[in-house]
Amino acid sequence: MIVVSKCLTGCPCRYDGKSKPDPAIAALVLRGEAIAVCPEQLGGLPTPRVSAELTGTGGDVLDGKARAVTRDGRDVTEAFVKGAYEALRIAKKTGAERAILKSKSPSCGCGAVYDGSFTGSIVPGDGVAAALFKRNGIIVEVSDG
C-alpha cells in the first residue's frame, strides 16, 4: 500500500478548493494500491482555507521550534501536527511503507517547501506530514500533480 496526497487524485481539497491531479496516482487509488489522505483536512482545517506556510521545516514544527501560520497571521500549527499524526496512523494501519506527496506543501512537501514569507520563495525542507512519515521509516516521494 502507498499513501498519496488526496489532491493528487483530483479531489478538490487544497487550500484554494482545487486539486493538482496526477492521473497515474489516481489510477493507483482506483486499483486499490494506494490510499489518499489530506493531512490538513485530517487535522480539522476546512476547504477552502487561507493558505499557510511554515516558519521553519516540518521537523522543526514537530519539535516545537517552528509554527504553521496562515497568510492572515493565524497559528494553525496544532491542526497541521494533528493531521500529520492522523495520516501516519492511516499509513501504519494500511501497512504503507511508501508515500507520494504533493510537492512544496506545508504538510506534504518533501525536500522543498515555501519559506513562510508568502512571497513564493522556496527553501530546503519537508512539510509536517512528510517529516513525520520519514521519522517513522516511510519512504517519501513527491509529485507536482
N, CA, C and O atoms as CSV, one atom per row, in Angstrom:
chain,resi,resn,atom,element,x,y,z
A,1,MET,N,N,0.845,-1.189,0.000
A,1,MET,CA,C,0.000,0.000,0.000
A,1,MET,C,C,0.882,1.241,0.000
A,1,MET,O,O,1.948,1.262,0.615
A,2,ILE,N,N,0.427,2.260,-0.690
A,2,ILE,CA,C,1.110,3.542,-0.776
A,2,ILE,C,C,0.144,4.618,-0.281
A,2,ILE,O,O,-1.040,4.593,-0.617
A,3,VAL,N,N,0.644,5.552,0.508
A,3,VAL,CA,C,-0.155,6.712,0.917
A,3,VAL,C,C,0.117,7.815,-0.098
A,3,VAL,O,O,1.268,8.063,-0.457
A,4,VAL,N,N,-0.943,8.478,-0.562
A,4,VAL,CA,C,-0.779,9.571,-1.529
A,4,VAL,C,C,-1.547,10.803,-1.052
A,4,VAL,O,O,-2.546,10.700,-0.342
A,5,SER,N,N,-1.050,11.970,-1.464
A,5,SER,CA,C,-1.779,13.210,-1.174
A,5,SER,C,C,-3.098,13.192,-1.928
A,5,SER,O,O,-3.136,12.963,-3.137
A,6,LYS,N,N,-4.166,13.436,-1.206
A,6,LYS,CA,C,-5.509,13.369,-1.774
A,6,LYS,C,C,-5.700,14.325,-2.959
A,6,LYS,O,O,-6.408,13.993,-3.910
A,7,CYS,N,N,-5.072,15.507,-2.909
A,7,CYS,CA,C,-5.231,16.469,-4.011
A,7,CYS,C,C,-4.658,15.925,-5.313
A,7,CYS,O,O,-5.065,16.359,-6.391
A,8,LEU,N,N,-3.716,14.980,-5.232
A,8,LEU,CA,C,-3.126,14.393,-6.436
A,8,LEU,C,C,-4.066,13.422,-7.129
A,8,LEU,O,O,-3.820,13.031,-8.270
A,9,THR,N,N,-5.140,13.028,-6.456
A,9,THR,CA,C,-6.120,12.117,-7.055
A,9,THR,C,C,-7.224,12.876,-7.794
A,9,THR,O,O,-8.093,12.270,-8.421
A,10,GLY,N,N,-7.180,14.201,-7.714
A,10,GLY,CA,C,-8.227,15.019,-8.336
A,10,GLY,C,C,-9.248,15.538,-7.347
A,10,GLY,O,O,-10.159,16.271,-7.730
A,11,CYS,N,N,-9.116,15.174,-6.083
A,11,CYS,CA,C,-10.045,15.661,-5.061
A,11,CYS,C,C,-9.735,17.128,-4.762
A,11,CYS,O,O,-8.581,17.468,-4.499
A,12,PRO,N,N,-10.736,17.995,-4.796
A,12,PRO,CA,C,-10.510,19.431,-4.557
A,12,PRO,C,C,-10.371,19.754,-3.066
A,12,PRO,O,O,-11.268,20.346,-2.465
A,13,CYS,N,N,-9.239,19.359,-2.479
A,13,CYS,CA,C,-9.046,19.529,-1.036
A,13,CYS,C,C,-7.919,20.501,-0.692
A,13,CYS,O,O,-7.634,20.720,0.486
A,14,ARG,N,N,-7.277,21.085,-1.703
A,14,ARG,CA,C,-6.208,22.052,-1.428
A,14,ARG,C,C,-6.775,23.287,-0.737
A,14,ARG,O,O,-7.990,23.475,-0.687
A,15,TYR,N,N,-5.903,24.115,-0.212
A,15,TYR,CA,C,-6.325,25.329,0.488
A,15,TYR,C,C,-7.250,26.191,-0.371
A,15,TYR,O,O,-8.159,26.840,0.147
A,16,ASP,N,N,-7.013,26.196,-1.688
A,16,ASP,CA,C,-7.807,27.032,-2.603
A,16,ASP,C,C,-9.043,26.323,-3.151
A,16,ASP,O,O,-9.714,26.839,-4.045
A,17,GLY,N,N,-9.340,25.143,-2.613
A,17,GLY,CA,C,-10.503,24.380,-3.062
A,17,GLY,C,C,-10.297,23.696,-4.398
A,17,GLY,O,O,-11.258,23.254,-5.028
A,18,LYS,N,N,-9.048,23.607,-4.833
A,18,LYS,CA,C,-8.729,22.963,-6.110
A,18,LYS,C,C,-7.928,21.697,-5.858
A,18,LYS,O,O,-7.659,21.330,-4.714
A,19,SER,N,N,-7.552,21.036,-6.945
A,19,SER,CA,C,-6.723,19.839,-6.854
A,19,SER,C,C,-5.525,19.995,-7.781
A,19,SER,O,O,-5.444,20.957,-8.545
A,20,LYS,N,N,-4.618,19.067,-7.712
A,20,LYS,CA,C,-3.461,19.001,-8.614
A,20,LYS,C,C,-3.384,17.561,-9.134
A,20,LYS,O,O,-2.479,16.813,-8.767
A,21,PRO,N,N,-4.335,17.180,-9.988
A,21,PRO,CA,C,-4.452,15.769,-10.367
A,21,PRO,C,C,-3.227,15.213,-11.097
A,21,PRO,O,O,-2.645,15.857,-11.969
A,22,ASP,N,N,-2.871,14.018,-10.710
A,22,ASP,CA,C,-1.833,13.223,-11.361
A,22,ASP,C,C,-2.524,11.916,-11.742
A,22,ASP,O,O,-2.779,11.083,-10.872
A,23,PRO,N,N,-2.830,11.720,-13.020
A,23,PRO,CA,C,-3.588,10.529,-13.439
A,23,PRO,C,C,-2.979,9.207,-12.990
A,23,PRO,O,O,-3.712,8.269,-12.677
A,24,ALA,N,N,-1.671,9.118,-12.953
A,24,ALA,CA,C,-1.034,7.866,-12.524
A,24,ALA,C,C,-1.316,7.586,-11.049
A,24,ALA,O,O,-1.506,6.436,-10.656
A,25,ILE,N,N,-1.341,8.633,-10.243
A,25,ILE,CA,C,-1.617,8.451,-8.816
A,25,ILE,C,C,-3.092,8.129,-8.590
A,25,ILE,O,O,-3.426,7.276,-7.768
A,26,ALA,N,N,-3.965,8.808,-9.315
A,26,ALA,CA,C,-5.395,8.488,-9.219
A,26,ALA,C,C,-5.642,7.035,-9.598
A,26,ALA,O,O,-6.486,6.371,-8.996
A,27,ALA,N,N,-4.913,6.535,-10.594
A,27,ALA,CA,C,-5.065,5.144,-11.029
A,27,ALA,C,C,-4.628,4.175,-9.932
A,27,ALA,O,O,-5.239,3.120,-9.762
A,28,LEU,N,N,-3.572,4.523,-9.184
A,28,LEU,CA,C,-3.148,3.673,-8.069
A,28,LEU,C,C,-4.268,3.504,-7.048
A,28,LEU,O,O,-4.500,2.406,-6.543
A,29,VAL,N,N,-4.961,4.601,-6.751
A,29,VAL,CA,C,-6.068,4.548,-5.788
A,29,VAL,C,C,-7.211,3.704,-6.345
A,29,VAL,O,O,-7.775,2.869,-5.638
A,30,LEU,N,N,-7.546,3.921,-7.596
A,30,LEU,CA,C,-8.634,3.159,-8.223
A,30,LEU,C,C,-8.342,1.659,-8.243
A,30,LEU,O,O,-9.258,0.844,-8.131
A,31,ARG,N,N,-7.077,1.300,-8.384
A,31,ARG,CA,C,-6.701,-0.122,-8.389
A,31,ARG,C,C,-6.554,-0.690,-6.978
A,31,ARG,O,O,-6.276,-1.879,-6.823
A,32,GLY,N,N,-6.734,0.130,-5.953
A,32,GLY,CA,C,-6.608,-0.335,-4.578
A,32,GLY,C,C,-5.177,-0.482,-4.108
A,32,GLY,O,O,-4.917,-1.161,-3.114
A,33,GLU,N,N,-4.243,0.145,-4.809
A,33,GLU,CA,C,-2.827,0.048,-4.458
A,33,GLU,C,C,-2.371,1.223,-3.594
A,33,GLU,O,O,-1.257,1.219,-3.071
A,34,ALA,N,N,-3.230,2.222,-3.447
A,34,ALA,CA,C,-2.874,3.414,-2.678
A,34,ALA,C,C,-4.101,3.920,-1.935
A,34,ALA,O,O,-5.241,3.671,-2.327
A,35,ILE,N,N,-3.834,4.634,-0.854
A,35,ILE,CA,C,-4.895,5.287,-0.089
A,35,ILE,C,C,-4.584,6.778,-0.041
A,35,ILE,O,O,-3.452,7.181,0.223
A,36,ALA,N,N,-5.606,7.590,-0.300
A,36,ALA,CA,C,-5.425,9.040,-0.357
A,36,ALA,C,C,-5.747,9.683,0.986
A,36,ALA,O,O,-6.745,9.351,1.627
A,37,VAL,N,N,-4.875,10.619,1.406
A,37,VAL,CA,C,-5.090,11.361,2.643
A,37,VAL,C,C,-4.796,12.842,2.405
A,37,VAL,O,O,-3.959,13.197,1.576
A,38,CYS,N,N,-5.486,13.683,3.134
A,38,CYS,CA,C,-5.175,15.110,3.164
A,38,CYS,C,C,-4.902,15.453,4.627
A,38,CYS,O,O,-5.842,15.622,5.403
A,39,PRO,N,N,-3.633,15.557,5.013
A,39,PRO,CA,C,-3.325,15.833,6.417
A,39,PRO,C,C,-3.980,17.106,6.956
A,39,PRO,O,O,-4.364,17.155,8.125
A,40,GLU,N,N,-4.110,18.128,6.120
A,40,GLU,CA,C,-4.704,19.377,6.603
A,40,GLU,C,C,-6.180,19.186,6.927
A,40,GLU,O,O,-6.663,19.701,7.935
A,41,GLN,N,N,-6.904,18.445,6.079
A,41,GLN,CA,C,-8.303,18.149,6.400
A,41,GLN,C,C,-8.390,17.220,7.603
A,41,GLN,O,O,-9.258,17.394,8.459
A,42,LEU,N,N,-7.492,16.227,7.676
A,42,LEU,CA,C,-7.493,15.308,8.818
A,42,LEU,C,C,-7.224,16.043,10.129
A,42,LEU,O,O,-7.637,15.593,11.198
A,43,GLY,N,N,-6.534,17.167,10.038
A,43,GLY,CA,C,-6.260,17.987,11.220
A,43,GLY,C,C,-7.404,18.912,11.583
A,43,GLY,O,O,-7.345,19.615,12.592
A,44,GLY,N,N,-8.464,18.915,10.751
A,44,GLY,CA,C,-9.646,19.717,11.061
A,44,GLY,C,C,-9.760,21.027,10.311
A,44,GLY,O,O,-10.676,21.807,10.572
A,45,LEU,N,N,-8.846,21.288,9.379
A,45,LEU,CA,C,-8.933,22.538,8.620
A,45,LEU,C,C,-9.979,22.413,7.515
A,45,LEU,O,O,-10.123,21.346,6.920
A,46,PRO,N,N,-10.705,23.488,7.238
A,46,PRO,CA,C,-11.749,23.448,6.207
A,46,PRO,C,C,-11.160,23.591,4.798
A,46,PRO,O,O,-9.989,23.931,4.627
A,47,THR,N,N,-11.985,23.327,3.820
A,47,THR,CA,C,-11.644,23.576,2.420
A,47,THR,C,C,-12.786,24.359,1.828
A,47,THR,O,O,-13.937,23.941,1.945
A,48,PRO,N,N,-12.508,25.489,1.192
A,48,PRO,CA,C,-11.194,26.137,1.103
A,48,PRO,C,C,-10.791,26.729,2.443
A,48,PRO,O,O,-11.590,26.812,3.375
A,49,ARG,N,N,-9.502,27.147,2.516
A,49,ARG,CA,C,-8.949,27.739,3.733
A,49,ARG,C,C,-7.874,28.748,3.340
A,49,ARG,O,O,-7.368,28.716,2.218
A,50,VAL,N,N,-7.538,29.617,4.237
A,50,VAL,CA,C,-6.462,30.581,3.999
A,50,VAL,C,C,-5.157,29.792,3.895
A,50,VAL,O,O,-4.920,28.886,4.694
A,51,SER,N,N,-4.315,30.124,2.926
A,51,SER,CA,C,-3.059,29.400,2.746
A,51,SER,C,C,-2.177,29.550,3.983
A,51,SER,O,O,-2.231,30.552,4.696
A,52,ALA,N,N,-1.366,28.523,4.210
A,52,ALA,CA,C,-0.451,28.514,5.349
A,52,ALA,C,C,0.943,28.154,4.868
A,52,ALA,O,O,1.115,27.452,3.871
A,53,GLU,N,N,1.926,28.644,5.592
A,53,GLU,CA,C,3.322,28.294,5.351
A,53,GLU,C,C,3.983,28.043,6.697
A,53,GLU,O,O,3.451,28.416,7.743
A,54,LEU,N,N,5.142,27.410,6.660
A,54,LEU,CA,C,5.877,27.080,7.875
A,54,LEU,C,C,6.936,28.135,8.151
A,54,LEU,O,O,7.527,28.686,7.222
A,55,THR,N,N,7.178,28.418,9.435
A,55,THR,CA,C,8.232,29.364,9.820
A,55,THR,C,C,9.579,28.661,9.958
A,55,THR,O,O,10.560,29.272,10.380
A,56,GLY,N,N,9.625,27.408,9.611
A,56,GLY,CA,C,10.832,26.572,9.626
A,56,GLY,C,C,10.530,25.353,8.794
A,56,GLY,O,O,9.784,25.443,7.818
A,57,THR,N,N,11.083,24.225,9.149
A,57,THR,CA,C,10.778,22.985,8.437
A,57,THR,C,C,9.694,22.206,9.182
A,57,THR,O,O,9.345,22.530,10.317
A,58,GLY,N,N,9.172,21.178,8.522
A,58,GLY,CA,C,8.187,20.326,9.175
A,58,GLY,C,C,8.738,19.654,10.411
A,58,GLY,O,O,8.035,19.489,11.409
A,59,GLY,N,N,10.018,19.263,10.340
A,59,GLY,CA,C,10.656,18.681,11.514
A,59,GLY,C,C,10.736,19.672,12.660
A,59,GLY,O,O,10.552,19.309,13.822
A,60,ASP,N,N,11.015,20.940,12.322
A,60,ASP,CA,C,11.036,21.985,13.346
A,60,ASP,C,C,9.667,22.143,13.987
A,60,ASP,O,O,9.561,22.333,15.199
A,61,VAL,N,N,8.620,22.065,13.173
A,61,VAL,CA,C,7.255,22.179,13.706
A,61,VAL,C,C,6.984,21.020,14.659
A,61,VAL,O,O,6.458,21.225,15.753
A,62,LEU,N,N,7.337,19.809,14.252
A,62,LEU,CA,C,7.125,18.638,15.115
A,62,LEU,C,C,7.894,18.755,16.428
A,62,LEU,O,O,7.446,18.256,17.460
A,63,ASP,N,N,9.045,19.411,16.386
A,63,ASP,CA,C,9.876,19.579,17.589
A,63,ASP,C,C,9.508,20.822,18.396
A,63,ASP,O,O,10.159,21.122,19.396
A,64,GLY,N,N,8.465,21.552,17.970
A,64,GLY,CA,C,8.035,22.746,18.690
A,64,GLY,C,C,8.923,23.959,18.459
A,64,GLY,O,O,8.854,24.921,19.224
A,65,LYS,N,N,9.758,23.935,17.421
A,65,LYS,CA,C,10.691,25.036,17.139
A,65,LYS,C,C,10.215,25.953,16.024
A,65,LYS,O,O,10.858,26.965,15.745
A,66,ALA,N,N,9.103,25.621,15.383
A,66,ALA,CA,C,8.552,26.443,14.291
A,66,ALA,C,C,7.041,26.291,14.317
A,66,ALA,O,O,6.504,25.454,15.042
A,67,ARG,N,N,6.368,27.094,13.531
A,67,ARG,CA,C,4.906,27.123,13.529
A,67,ARG,C,C,4.384,27.026,12.101
A,67,ARG,O,O,5.119,27.269,11.143
A,68,ALA,N,N,3.135,26.678,11.969
A,68,ALA,CA,C,2.392,26.777,10.711
A,68,ALA,C,C,1.462,27.966,10.886
A,68,ALA,O,O,0.641,27.997,11.803
A,69,VAL,N,N,1.599,28.944,9.999
A,69,VAL,CA,C,0.863,30.201,10.135
A,69,VAL,C,C,0.175,30.538,8.822
A,69,VAL,O,O,0.754,30.370,7.749
A,70,THR,N,N,-1.062,31.014,8.910
A,70,THR,CA,C,-1.798,31.387,7.693
A,70,THR,C,C,-1.364,32.760,7.199
A,70,THR,O,O,-0.750,33.543,7.923
A,71,ARG,N,N,-1.697,33.020,5.960
A,71,ARG,CA,C,-1.370,34.307,5.337
A,71,ARG,C,C,-1.914,35.475,6.167
A,71,ARG,O,O,-1.316,36.551,6.192
A,72,ASP,N,N,-3.049,35.262,6.846
A,72,ASP,CA,C,-3.632,36.334,7.660
A,72,ASP,C,C,-3.170,36.289,9.129
A,72,ASP,O,O,-3.746,36.960,9.985
A,73,GLY,N,N,-2.125,35.492,9.411
A,73,GLY,CA,C,-1.493,35.519,10.718
A,73,GLY,C,C,-2.005,34.547,11.764
A,73,GLY,O,O,-1.538,34.587,12.903
A,74,ARG,N,N,-2.942,33.679,11.428
A,74,ARG,CA,C,-3.443,32.708,12.413
A,74,ARG,C,C,-2.475,31.536,12.550
A,74,ARG,O,O,-1.943,31.045,11.555
A,75,ASP,N,N,-2.252,31.095,13.769
A,75,ASP,CA,C,-1.401,29.940,14.044
A,75,ASP,C,C,-2.239,28.673,13.895
A,75,ASP,O,O,-3.188,28.463,14.651
A,76,VAL,N,N,-1.897,27.835,12.931
A,76,VAL,CA,C,-2.631,26.584,12.682
A,76,VAL,C,C,-1.730,25.369,12.920
A,76,VAL,O,O,-1.971,24.285,12.389
A,77,THR,N,N,-0.699,25.574,13.721
A,77,THR,CA,C,0.264,24.505,13.996
A,77,THR,C,C,-0.423,23.262,14.542
A,77,THR,O,O,-0.144,22.149,14.094
A,78,GLU,N,N,-1.307,23.442,15.495
A,78,GLU,CA,C,-1.969,22.289,16.118
A,78,GLU,C,C,-2.694,21.434,15.083
A,78,GLU,O,O,-2.625,20.207,15.145
A,79,ALA,N,N,-3.382,22.056,14.140
A,79,ALA,CA,C,-4.098,21.314,13.098
A,79,ALA,C,C,-3.118,20.576,12.183
A,79,ALA,O,O,-3.382,19.442,11.785
A,80,PHE,N,N,-2.005,21.202,11.850
A,80,PHE,CA,C,-1.011,20.558,10.983
A,80,PHE,C,C,-0.405,19.336,11.664
A,80,PHE,O,O,-0.239,18.291,11.035
A,81,VAL,N,N,-0.078,19.464,12.934
A,81,VAL,CA,C,0.510,18.340,13.663
A,81,VAL,C,C,-0.521,17.232,13.851
A,81,VAL,O,O,-0.213,16.058,13.642
A,82,LYS,N,N,-1.732,17.590,14.241
A,82,LYS,CA,C,-2.791,16.597,14.416
A,82,LYS,C,C,-3.035,15.836,13.113
A,82,LYS,O,O,-3.155,14.611,13.122
A,83,GLY,N,N,-3.108,16.554,11.999
A,83,GLY,CA,C,-3.342,15.916,10.704
A,83,GLY,C,C,-2.200,15.013,10.276
A,83,GLY,O,O,-2.427,13.958,9.685
A,84,ALA,N,N,-0.965,15.425,10.573
A,84,ALA,CA,C,0.192,14.595,10.231
A,84,ALA,C,C,0.141,13.274,10.998
A,84,ALA,O,O,0.390,12.211,10.430
A,85,TYR,N,N,-0.183,13.348,12.283
A,85,TYR,CA,C,-0.263,12.121,13.079
A,85,TYR,C,C,-1.430,11.235,12.639
A,85,TYR,O,O,-1.324,10.009,12.674
A,86,GLU,N,N,-2.522,11.838,12.231
A,86,GLU,CA,C,-3.655,11.039,11.737
A,86,GLU,C,C,-3.280,10.363,10.413
A,86,GLU,O,O,-3.618,9.200,10.196
A,87,ALA,N,N,-2.587,11.082,9.534
A,87,ALA,CA,C,-2.132,10.486,8.271
A,87,ALA,C,C,-1.161,9.336,8.551
A,87,ALA,O,O,-1.217,8.300,7.888
A,88,LEU,N,N,-0.274,9.516,9.531
A,88,LEU,CA,C,0.648,8.445,9.903
A,88,LEU,C,C,-0.113,7.241,10.446
A,88,LEU,O,O,0.229,6.098,10.140
A,89,ARG,N,N,-1.144,7.493,11.249
A,89,ARG,CA,C,-1.943,6.381,11.783
A,89,ARG,C,C,-2.548,5.578,10.642
A,89,ARG,O,O,-2.533,4.347,10.675
A,90,ILE,N,N,-3.077,6.257,9.637
A,90,ILE,CA,C,-3.666,5.587,8.480
A,90,ILE,C,C,-2.590,4.807,7.721
A,90,ILE,O,O,-2.810,3.667,7.312
A,91,ALA,N,N,-1.442,5.424,7.542
A,91,ALA,CA,C,-0.350,4.746,6.836
A,91,ALA,C,C,0.042,3.459,7.557
A,91,ALA,O,O,0.209,2.414,6.929
A,92,LYS,N,N,0.185,3.542,8.865
A,92,LYS,CA,C,0.560,2.354,9.633
A,92,LYS,C,C,-0.532,1.294,9.586
A,92,LYS,O,O,-0.249,0.104,9.446
A,93,LYS,N,N,-1.776,1.731,9.703
A,93,LYS,CA,C,-2.902,0.785,9.706
A,93,LYS,C,C,-2.999,0.023,8.383
A,93,LYS,O,O,-3.400,-1.140,8.362
A,94,THR,N,N,-2.634,0.675,7.287
A,94,THR,CA,C,-2.712,0.037,5.972
A,94,THR,C,C,-1.414,-0.657,5.577
A,94,THR,O,O,-1.347,-1.299,4.529
A,95,GLY,N,N,-0.382,-0.533,6.410
A,95,GLY,CA,C,0.893,-1.167,6.117
A,95,GLY,C,C,1.716,-0.434,5.065
A,95,GLY,O,O,2.614,-1.023,4.463
A,96,ALA,N,N,1.427,0.824,4.842
A,96,ALA,CA,C,2.152,1.593,3.830
A,96,ALA,C,C,3.604,1.789,4.243
A,96,ALA,O,O,3.900,2.131,5.388
A,97,GLU,N,N,4.490,1.570,3.303
A,97,GLU,CA,C,5.916,1.795,3.522
A,97,GLU,C,C,6.428,2.915,2.632
A,97,GLU,O,O,7.603,3.279,2.690
A,98,ARG,N,N,5.538,3.458,1.807
A,98,ARG,CA,C,5.913,4.489,0.839
A,98,ARG,C,C,4.789,5.502,0.729
A,98,ARG,O,O,3.616,5.173,0.905
A,99,ALA,N,N,5.168,6.752,0.431
A,99,ALA,CA,C,4.184,7.815,0.236
A,99,ALA,C,C,4.578,8.644,-0.980
A,99,ALA,O,O,5.762,8.875,-1.226
A,100,ILE,N,N,3.586,9.087,-1.734
A,100,ILE,CA,C,3.792,10.032,-2.830
A,100,ILE,C,C,2.974,11.260,-2.468
A,100,ILE,O,O,1.744,11.214,-2.427
A,101,LEU,N,N,3.671,12.357,-2.207
A,101,LEU,CA,C,3.028,13.541,-1.650
A,101,LEU,C,C,3.210,14.750,-2.557
A,101,LEU,O,O,4.114,14.787,-3.392
A,102,LYS,N,N,2.340,15.736,-2.382
A,102,LYS,CA,C,2.346,16.959,-3.193
A,102,LYS,C,C,3.556,17.822,-2.862
A,102,LYS,O,O,3.799,18.148,-1.700
A,103,SER,N,N,4.291,18.178,-3.865
A,103,SER,CA,C,5.497,18.974,-3.663
A,103,SER,C,C,5.184,20.349,-3.088
A,103,SER,O,O,4.124,20.921,-3.345
A,104,LYS,N,N,6.119,20.862,-2.312
A,104,LYS,CA,C,6.128,22.212,-1.743
A,104,LYS,C,C,5.031,22.507,-0.729
A,104,LYS,O,O,4.986,23.612,-0.188
A,105,SER,N,N,4.160,21.569,-0.461
A,105,SER,CA,C,3.080,21.759,0.501
A,105,SER,C,C,3.626,21.859,1.926
A,105,SER,O,O,4.593,21.173,2.256
A,106,PRO,N,N,3.024,22.703,2.781
A,106,PRO,CA,C,3.473,22.775,4.171
A,106,PRO,C,C,3.180,21.489,4.948
A,106,PRO,O,O,3.756,21.267,6.013
A,107,SER,N,N,2.306,20.658,4.434
A,107,SER,CA,C,2.064,19.348,5.034
A,107,SER,C,C,2.845,18.261,4.317
A,107,SER,O,O,3.535,17.459,4.946
A,108,CYS,N,N,2.730,18.241,3.002
A,108,CYS,CA,C,3.204,17.111,2.208
A,108,CYS,C,C,4.518,17.328,1.476
A,108,CYS,O,O,5.088,16.370,0.954
A,109,GLY,N,N,5.010,18.539,1.423
A,109,GLY,CA,C,6.233,18.814,0.675
A,109,GLY,C,C,7.394,17.965,1.162
A,109,GLY,O,O,7.512,17.680,2.354
A,110,CYS,N,N,8.247,17.565,0.234
A,110,CYS,CA,C,9.408,16.750,0.573
A,110,CYS,C,C,10.620,17.324,-0.154
A,110,CYS,O,O,10.664,17.348,-1.384
A,111,GLY,N,N,11.589,17.781,0.610
A,111,GLY,CA,C,12.809,18.319,0.027
A,111,GLY,C,C,12.779,19.816,-0.217
A,111,GLY,O,O,13.829,20.455,-0.282
A,112,ALA,N,N,11.581,20.387,-0.352
A,112,ALA,CA,C,11.440,21.826,-0.599
A,112,ALA,C,C,10.051,22.283,-0.171
A,112,ALA,O,O,9.047,21.645,-0.486
A,113,VAL,N,N,10.013,23.400,0.553
A,113,VAL,CA,C,8.747,23.994,0.991
A,113,VAL,C,C,8.835,25.514,0.878
A,113,VAL,O,O,9.924,26.078,0.779
A,114,TYR,N,N,7.688,26.158,0.895
A,114,TYR,CA,C,7.678,27.625,0.901
A,114,TYR,C,C,8.266,28.117,2.221
A,114,TYR,O,O,8.133,27.454,3.249
A,115,ASP,N,N,8.909,29.266,2.190
A,115,ASP,CA,C,9.730,29.726,3.313
A,115,ASP,C,C,9.002,30.475,4.426
A,115,ASP,O,O,9.650,30.924,5.372
A,116,GLY,N,N,7.709,30.623,4.350
A,116,GLY,CA,C,6.966,31.299,5.408
A,116,GLY,C,C,6.769,32.781,5.176
A,116,GLY,O,O,6.139,33.454,5.991
A,117,SER,N,N,7.299,33.308,4.072
A,117,SER,CA,C,7.175,34.742,3.780
A,117,SER,C,C,5.998,35.062,2.862
A,117,SER,O,O,5.678,36.231,2.645
A,118,PHE,N,N,5.358,34.033,2.325
A,118,PHE,CA,C,4.234,34.189,1.388
A,118,PHE,C,C,4.638,34.987,0.149
A,118,PHE,O,O,3.830,35.720,-0.422
A,119,THR,N,N,5.904,34.832,-0.259
A,119,THR,CA,C,6.405,35.501,-1.461
A,119,THR,C,C,6.686,34.521,-2.584
A,119,THR,O,O,7.148,34.922,-3.652
A,120,GLY,N,N,6.411,33.230,-2.360
A,120,GLY,CA,C,6.703,32.208,-3.354
A,120,GLY,C,C,8.121,31.668,-3.260
A,120,GLY,O,O,8.523,30.851,-4.089
A,121,SER,N,N,8.886,32.107,-2.272
A,121,SER,CA,C,10.265,31.646,-2.101
A,121,SER,C,C,10.280,30.235,-1.510
A,121,SER,O,O,9.511,29.906,-0.607
A,122,ILE,N,N,11.171,29.427,-2.044
A,122,ILE,CA,C,11.291,28.024,-1.636
A,122,ILE,C,C,12.593,27.833,-0.864
A,122,ILE,O,O,13.618,28.427,-1.198
A,123,VAL,N,N,12.540,26.994,0.174
A,123,VAL,CA,C,13.726,26.634,0.945
A,123,VAL,C,C,13.799,25.112,1.078
A,123,VAL,O,O,12.779,24.435,0.949
A,124,PRO,N,N,14.983,24.568,1.334
A,124,PRO,CA,C,15.088,23.126,1.566
A,124,PRO,C,C,14.328,22.734,2.826
A,124,PRO,O,O,14.350,23.454,3.825
A,125,GLY,N,N,13.668,21.605,2.773
A,125,GLY,CA,C,12.957,21.106,3.947
A,125,GLY,C,C,11.753,20.288,3.560
A,125,GLY,O,O,11.431,20.149,2.380
A,126,ASP,N,N,11.090,19.750,4.558
A,126,ASP,CA,C,9.908,18.917,4.371
A,126,ASP,C,C,8.708,19.553,5.048
A,126,ASP,O,O,8.856,20.351,5.973
A,127,GLY,N,N,7.513,19.192,4.579
A,127,GLY,CA,C,6.295,19.573,5.257
A,127,GLY,C,C,6.136,18.737,6.524
A,127,GLY,O,O,6.913,17.815,6.771
A,128,VAL,N,N,5.139,19.061,7.311
A,128,VAL,CA,C,4.953,18.414,8.614
A,128,VAL,C,C,4.664,16.923,8.466
A,128,VAL,O,O,5.299,16.111,9.139
A,129,ALA,N,N,3.723,16.546,7.604
A,129,ALA,CA,C,3.398,15.125,7.432
A,129,ALA,C,C,4.566,14.372,6.800
A,129,ALA,O,O,4.869,13.250,7.205
A,130,ALA,N,N,5.217,14.973,5.819
A,130,ALA,CA,C,6.359,14.316,5.175
A,130,ALA,C,C,7.467,14.062,6.194
A,130,ALA,O,O,8.060,12.983,6.201
A,131,ALA,N,N,7.751,15.033,7.048
A,131,ALA,CA,C,8.782,14.867,8.074
A,131,ALA,C,C,8.408,13.745,9.043
A,131,ALA,O,O,9.259,12.939,9.419
A,132,LEU,N,N,7.143,13.693,9.442
A,132,LEU,CA,C,6.696,12.650,10.366
A,132,LEU,C,C,6.772,11.275,9.710
A,132,LEU,O,O,7.188,10.308,10.347
A,133,PHE,N,N,6.376,11.182,8.446
A,133,PHE,CA,C,6.484,9.913,7.727
A,133,PHE,C,C,7.939,9.447,7.710
A,133,PHE,O,O,8.225,8.290,8.016
A,134,LYS,N,N,8.859,10.347,7.353
A,134,LYS,CA,C,10.266,9.975,7.286
A,134,LYS,C,C,10.784,9.513,8.646
A,134,LYS,O,O,11.543,8.547,8.727
A,135,ARG,N,N,10.379,10.193,9.704
A,135,ARG,CA,C,10.814,9.802,11.055
A,135,ARG,C,C,10.332,8.406,11.417
A,135,ARG,O,O,10.901,7.747,12.288
A,136,ASN,N,N,9.289,7.966,10.748
A,136,ASN,CA,C,8.709,6.662,11.036
A,136,ASN,C,C,9.030,5.632,9.958
A,136,ASN,O,O,8.371,4.596,9.871
A,137,GLY,N,N,10.038,5.913,9.140
A,137,GLY,CA,C,10.534,4.923,8.192
A,137,GLY,C,C,9.758,4.788,6.894
A,137,GLY,O,O,9.976,3.846,6.132
A,138,ILE,N,N,8.855,5.724,6.639
A,138,ILE,CA,C,8.109,5.684,5.375
A,138,ILE,C,C,8.905,6.457,4.320
A,138,ILE,O,O,9.312,7.597,4.544
A,139,ILE,N,N,9.114,5.827,3.186
A,139,ILE,CA,C,9.844,6.462,2.082
A,139,ILE,C,C,8.907,7.475,1.423
A,139,ILE,O,O,7.783,7.140,1.049
A,140,VAL,N,N,9.377,8.708,1.285
A,140,VAL,CA,C,8.537,9.776,0.733
A,140,VAL,C,C,9.083,10.233,-0.611
A,140,VAL,O,O,10.266,10.544,-0.750
A,141,GLU,N,N,8.188,10.267,-1.600
A,141,GLU,CA,C,8.475,10.807,-2.923
A,141,GLU,C,C,7.506,11.955,-3.170
A,141,GLU,O,O,6.495,12.071,-2.477
A,142,VAL,N,N,7.801,12.803,-4.149
A,142,VAL,CA,C,6.922,13.934,-4.433
A,142,VAL,C,C,6.403,13.893,-5.856
A,142,VAL,O,O,6.989,13.281,-6.748
A,143,SER,N,N,5.274,14.573,-6.033
A,143,SER,CA,C,4.672,14.795,-7.345
A,143,SER,C,C,4.209,16.237,-7.397
A,143,SER,O,O,3.729,16.779,-6.401
A,144,ASP,N,N,4.352,16.857,-8.554
A,144,ASP,CA,C,3.843,18.221,-8.753
A,144,ASP,C,C,2.392,18.226,-9.180
A,144,ASP,O,O,1.767,19.284,-9.253
A,145,GLY,N,N,1.854,17.056,-9.463
A,145,GLY,CA,C,0.468,16.962,-9.914
A,145,GLY,C,C,0.318,17.363,-11.355
A,145,GLY,O,O,-0.790,17.339,-11.890
